[in-house]
């Protein structure tokens, strides 16, 4: 796996510190790999299309273990997971993490990953590529626009998506990249929200 050799010393050290024993025999103790490492490697495998049917549930279990044993029972910030991915050479695109968090919520009735702050950090105001009026795109009555005009651009290591709502010749609003547009409420933590162009 990419990333293992580069960080083998820290992985061993973290595993010993974590001290989750998976096997013990006279003169031998085997401990689990660090939960955050195991998590991002599962996410990366899913992202690359080489995942197994159980990888998503494994990722959720690893994230839960990290949250309860190493993170004071708090959800992990999206930016933190991106740092793990960078350190361990693992792909952690936001689309996959949103799906993992959905499964986490269904399993544990709470969020395992927080996205709200990362959404706001990912809305650059310079070099505007897409002009949106504040009234054009709303999520359940909550305006997505923080300025007028503004841009919504979601970037991850493997995914570049642009949400654009533009005026058509007939006077109707058209939404491009509907799959990305449909994920906007999930960035903002709006459960069962819908996106509609007005």
For each residue, the residues with C-beta under 8 A, 3 or more apart:
1: 4 41
2: 89 90
3: 6 7 41 87 88 89 90
4: 1 7 8 11
5: 8
6: 3 89
7: 3 4 10 11 87 88
8: 4 5 11 12
9: 12 13
10: 7 13 14
11: 4 7 8 14 15 33 34 37
12: 8 9 15 16
13: 9 10 16 17
14: 10 11 17 18 34 37
15: 11 12 18 31 32 33 34
16: 12 13 19 31
17: 13 14
18: 14 15 31 32 34 35 69 70
19: 16 31
20: 31 32 35 65 69
21: 24 29 30 31 32
22: 30 31 32
23: 28 29 30
24: 21 28 29 30
25: 28
26:
27:
28: 23 24 25
29: 21 23 24
30: 21 22 23 24
31: 15 16 18 19 20 21 22
32: 15 18 20 21 22 35 38
33: 11 15 37 38
34: 11 14 15 18 37 38
35: 18 20 32 38 39 62 63 65 66 69 70
36: 39 40 62 66 70 84
37: 11 14 33 34 40 41 84 88
38: 32 33 34 35 41 42 58 62
39: 35 36 42 43 59 62 63 66 81 84
40: 36 37 43 44 81 84 85 88 90 92
41: 1 3 37 38 44 45 88 90
42: 38 39 45 46 51 55 56 58 59 62
43: 39 40 46 47 59 81 85 90 91 92 96 97 100
44: 40 41 47 48 85 90 91 92
45: 41 42 48 50 51 52 55
46: 42 43 49 51 55 56 59 96
47: 43 44 51 91 92 93 96 158
48: 44 45 51 91
49: 46
50: 45
51: 42 45 46 47 48 55 56
52: 45 55
53:
54: 57 58
55: 42 45 46 51 52 58 59
56: 42 46 51 59 60 99 100 103
57: 54 60 61 103 107
58: 38 42 54 55 61 62
59: 39 42 43 46 55 56 62 63 100
60: 56 57 63 64 100 103 104 107 108 112
61: 57 58 64 65
62: 35 36 38 39 42 58 59 65 66
63: 35 39 59 60 66 67 76 100 104 112 113
64: 60 61 67 68 104 107 108 112
65: 20 35 61 62 68 69
66: 35 36 39 62 63 69 70 71 76
67: 63 64 70 71 73 74 75 76 112
68: 64 65 71 73
69: 18 20 35 65 66
70: 18 35 36 66 67
71: 66 67 68 74 75 76
72:
73: 67 68
74: 67 71
75: 67 71 110 111 112 113 114
76: 63 66 67 71 80 81 112 113 114
77: 80 81 113 114 117 118
78: 81 82 94 97 113 114 115 117 118
79: 82 83 117 118 121
80: 76 77 83 84
81: 39 40 43 76 77 78 84 85 92 97 113
82: 78 79 85 86 92 156 157
83: 79 80 86 87
84: 36 37 39 40 80 81 87 88 90 92
85: 40 43 44 81 82 88 89 90 91 92 157
86: 82 83 89
87: 3 7 83 84
88: 3 7 37 40 41 84 85
89: 2 3 6 85 86
90: 2 3 40 41 43 44 84 85
91: 43 44 47 48 85 157 158
92: 40 43 44 47 81 82 84 85 96 97 156 157
93: 47 96 97 156 157 158 159
94: 78 97 98 115 118 154 156 159 187
95: 98 99 156 159 183
96: 43 46 47 92 93 99 100
97: 43 78 81 92 93 94 100 101 113 115
98: 94 95 101 102 115 183 186 187
99: 56 95 96 102 103
100: 43 56 59 60 63 96 97 103 104 112 113
101: 97 98 104 105 111 112 113 115 186
102: 98 99 105 106 186
103: 56 57 60 99 100 106 107
104: 60 63 64 100 101 107 108 110 111 112 113
105: 101 102 108 109 110 111 112
106: 102 103 109
107: 57 60 64 103 104
108: 60 64 104 105 112
109: 105 106
110: 75 104 105
111: 75 101 104 105 114 189
112: 60 63 64 67 75 76 100 101 104 105 108
113: 63 75 76 77 78 81 97 100 101 104
114: 75 76 77 78 111 117 118 189
115: 78 94 97 98 101 118 119 186 187 188 189
116: 119 120 187 188 189
117: 77 78 79 114 120 121
118: 77 78 79 94 114 115 121 122 187
119: 115 116 122 123 187 188
120: 116 117 123 146
121: 79 117 118
122: 118 119 153 154 155
123: 119 120 146 150 151 152 153
124: 127 151 153
125: 128 147 150 151
126:
127: 124
128: 125 131 149 150 151
129: 151 153 162
130: 151 152 153 162 163 164 166
131: 128 149 150 151
132: 136 137 145 148 149 150 151 152 164 165
133: 136 145 148 149
134: 143 145 147 148 150
135: 138 143 145 198
136: 132 133 145 165 173 197 198
137: 132 143 144 145 152 163 165 184 195 197 198
138: 135 141 142 143 144 195 196 198
139: 142 144 184 185 188 190 193 194 195
140: 185 190 193 194
141: 138
142: 138 139 188 190
143: 134 135 137 138
144: 137 138 139 152 184 188
145: 132 133 134 135 136 137 148 150
146: 120 123 150
147: 125 134 150
148: 132 133 134 145
149: 128 131 132 133
150: 123 125 128 131 132 134 145 146 147
151: 123 124 125 128 129 130 131 132
152: 123 130 132 137 144 162 163 184
153: 122 123 124 129 130 161 162 163
154: 94 122 159 161 163 180 183 187
155: 122 159 160 161
156: 82 92 93 94 95 159 160
157: 82 85 91 92 93
158: 47 91 93
159: 93 94 95 154 155 156
160: 155 156
161: 153 154 155 177 180
162: 129 130 152 153 176 177 180
163: 130 137 152 153 154 175 176 177 180 181 184
164: 130 132 175 176 177
165: 132 136 137 173 174 175 176 197
166: 130 173 174 176
167: 171 172 173
168: 171 172 173 174
169:
170:
171: 167 168
172: 167 168
173: 136 165 166 167 168 197 198
174: 165 166 168 197
175: 163 164 165 178 181 195 197
176: 162 163 164 165 166 181
177: 161 162 163 164 180 181
178: 175 181 182
179: 182 183
180: 154 161 162 163 177 183 184
181: 163 175 176 177 178 184 195
182: 178 179 185 195
183: 95 98 154 179 180 186 187
184: 137 139 144 152 163 180 181 187 188 195
185: 139 140 182 188 190 193 194 195
186: 98 101 102 115 183 189 190
187: 94 98 115 116 118 119 154 183 184
188: 115 116 119 139 142 144 184 185 193
189: 111 114 115 116 186
190: 139 140 142 185 186 193
191:
192:
193: 139 140 185 188 190
194: 139 140 185
195: 137 138 139 175 181 182 184 185
196: 138
197: 136 137 165 173 174 175
198: 135 136 137 138 173
